[in-house]
Amino acid sequence: MAEELETAQIPPHIMAAMRERMKMAQRMSRIKHKIVVMSGKGGVGKSSVAANLAVVLAEDGSAGIVDADVTGPDIPMLMGVQDAQVKATETGMEPTIGPAGVKVISMAQLIDRDTAVVWRGPLKIKALKQMLSDVEWGDLDYLVIDLPPGTSDEPLSVAQEIPDADGAVVVTTPQLVSLLDVRKSIAFAKAVKMDILGVIENMSGFVCPHCGKETDIFKVGGGEAAAKELGLPFLGRIPLDPRIVVGGDAGKPFVLEHPDSEAAKAFRAIVKNLKPHLKEARPRPTGPLAK
């Protein structure tokens, strides 16, 4: 009787929020590792990195990827599932199955591709929460969460809603100015108590496919220098390769199309360097709450 009286005194909107939080926790508890991919600014190839990392992670386990960029979603095109329709079920939504069996969800799959998402923060956060809690991820070894650039609504929401995330991977470019952007990401992570798993230096060097000459178009070493100065793990550098762009436009992840390339080898080396920094996975739940 006391419990019923106590429940009756809780406002409906508070009860709804509590149920949503419990639902989120149940979904996320079935995923061993949650890896956030972020950058201090746009234009560093973050989504391409996230997509290829998810595919490499799927080579020795089950993996999914959340496109948390509500207003500028690119993951469906990079994973070749932009035309797939998300199926509704009695308990939520089924994610789309992409290359290497990676499960994919994105706002681009839920609205018309030419529709501009003109939403304020609360609506974007609500959509992101739904992509995490309403999607039937099932049991996964890895979930990659591709954040929009910067440190505003979506990154803050992910940090608050998934407090047990393993941490964030920061993608940057080789220029020394990248240190400024990495600092912003570090400051954000500290503010929300999220671990930094390491730094990836993207677009690092270019080897001409015709003459074999190596040219440092964007210089080399800025991301590594930033990681060293800030005391962070440096996970590795990914060289420029025009085929990464071609594969992204075609919806065919580069690491699958060109597994013997230097860039593909770099992605696999980065995943190898990343795994020791992941948290020890808790046992997956069993019983009614695991459904």
Residue, then its C-alpha position, 0 to 999 in steps of 0.5 A: m500500500a505504501e509503495e502504491l501511494e509513493t508511486a501515485q505521488i510521482p508526477p507522470h512525466i517523472m515516471a515516464a523518464m524513469r521508465e525510459r532510463m530503465k529501458m535504456a539501461q537494459r538495452m545497453s547492459r547487453i552490449k559489452h563495449k560502447i565506444v564513442v568516436m568524436s572530434g573537436k571540429g568537422g572535416v577530419g574524416k571522423s565518420s569514415v573512421a567510425a564506419n571502418l572501425a566498426v567493420v574491423l571490430a566486427e571481424d572478431g565479434s558482433a558490432g553495431i554503429v549509431d549515427a548520433d549526428v542527427t542533423g547531418p547523418d552520413i553513416p548510412m551512405l558510408m555503410g551502403v544502407q541509405d535506402a533501407q527502411v527501419k522496421a518497427t516491432e512491438t518492442g522497438m525498431e530493428p537496426t539495419i544490417g550493413p557490411a560485415g553484419v554491422k547493425v546500423i541506425s541513423m536519423a537518415q533512415l527514419i526521415d526523407r533524405d532531403t528533409a532538413v532537420v531543423w530542431r533545437g537541442p531537446l528534440k535532437i536529444k530525444a531522437l538520440k535517446q530513441m536510437l539508443s533505447d528503442v532499437e533492438w540491438g540484442d547482444l553485441d560485443y561492440l557499439v560504435i557511437d559516431l558523434p557530430p563534431g564539437t562538444s554540444d547537445e549530442p555528445l553531452s547526451v551520450a555521456q549522460e545516458i551511457p555512463d558506463a561507456d568505455g570512453a571516447v576515441v578522438v579523431t584529428t588531423p596531422q597539423l599542429v593546430s589539431l592540438l587546439d581541437v584535441r584540447k577541447s575534446i579532452a576538456f569536454a571528456k573531463a567535464v562529463k567524466m568520460d575516459i579518453l581511449g586514445v587519439i587517431e591521426n587521420m589523413s596522415g601522409f600520402v603515397c602516390p599510387h603511380c610513382g610510390k613517392e610519399t608526400d605529407i600533404f597535411k604534414v605528419g605527427g600533429g595528432e601524435a604530438a597532441a596525444k603525447e603532450l596531453g598524456l593520452p594513448f596514441l592509437g595510430r595514423i591513417p594515411l590518405d588513400p583516394r579509395i577511402v572516398v570512393g568506397g564511402d561514396a559507394g557504400k563499401p567500407f574501405v577495409l573490406e574492399h582493400p584489405d591489403s592496403e596500408a590504410a586498411k592495415a592502419f585501421r586494424a593496427i588501431v583496433k589492436n591498440l584500442k582493445p587493451h584500453l577497453k573496460e572489462a566487460r560485465p556479465r550480460p544480464t539473464g532472466p526477464l530483464a534481458k529481453 
